[in-house]
């Protein structure tokens, strides 16, 4: 049986619901500190999924 990766609760933030100024600041941090995630979030595939499912984007803090 698979075990959870971590028993600690991870703090997450919903980027989709942040006020504009906080969203810009979060995006700048993601681009600087997590460039692979920034690239993934900008990919056409992920953007298509967001549009298709009216999804919200959550990331670990």
C-alpha positions as CSV (number, residue, x, y, z in Angstrom):
1,X,0.0,0.0,0.0
2,X,1.4,3.4,-1.0
3,X,2.2,5.9,1.8
4,X,1.5,9.6,1.6
5,X,4.6,11.6,0.5
6,X,4.3,13.7,3.7
7,X,2.2,13.5,6.8
8,X,2.6,17.3,7.2
9,X,-0.1,19.5,5.8
10,X,1.3,21.5,2.9
11,X,0.4,25.2,2.7
12,X,-1.1,26.0,-0.6
13,X,-2.3,29.2,-2.3
14,X,-5.0,29.6,-4.9
15,X,-3.4,31.8,-7.5
16,X,-6.6,32.2,-9.3
17,X,-8.3,34.0,-6.4
18,X,-5.5,36.3,-5.4
19,X,-6.1,40.1,-5.7
20,X,-4.2,41.5,-8.7
21,X,-1.3,43.0,-6.8
22,X,-0.7,39.7,-4.8
23,X,-1.1,37.7,-8.0
24,X,1.6,39.7,-9.7
25,X,3.9,39.4,-6.7
26,X,3.3,35.6,-6.5
27,X,3.9,35.2,-10.2
28,X,7.2,37.1,-10.0
29,X,8.3,34.8,-7.1
30,X,7.3,31.7,-9.1
31,X,9.2,32.9,-12.2
32,X,12.3,33.6,-10.1
33,X,12.3,30.6,-7.7
34,X,10.5,28.0,-9.7
35,X,11.1,28.5,-13.4
36,X,10.0,25.0,-14.4
37,X,6.6,25.6,-12.7
38,X,6.3,29.0,-14.4
39,X,6.9,27.4,-17.8
40,X,4.4,24.6,-17.1
41,X,1.7,27.1,-16.0
42,X,2.2,29.1,-19.2
43,X,2.1,26.1,-21.5
44,X,-0.7,25.8,-23.9
45,X,-1.7,22.4,-22.6
46,X,-2.2,23.7,-19.0
47,X,-3.9,26.8,-20.2
48,X,-6.3,24.6,-22.3
49,X,-7.1,22.5,-19.3
50,X,-7.7,25.6,-17.2
51,X,-10.1,26.9,-19.8
52,X,-11.8,23.6,-20.5
53,X,-12.5,22.8,-16.9
54,X,-12.8,26.3,-15.6
55,X,-10.0,25.3,-13.2
56,X,-8.3,27.3,-10.5
57,X,-4.6,27.1,-10.1
58,X,-3.3,26.0,-6.7
59,X,0.5,25.9,-5.8
60,X,2.5,25.1,-2.7
61,X,3.7,28.1,-0.9
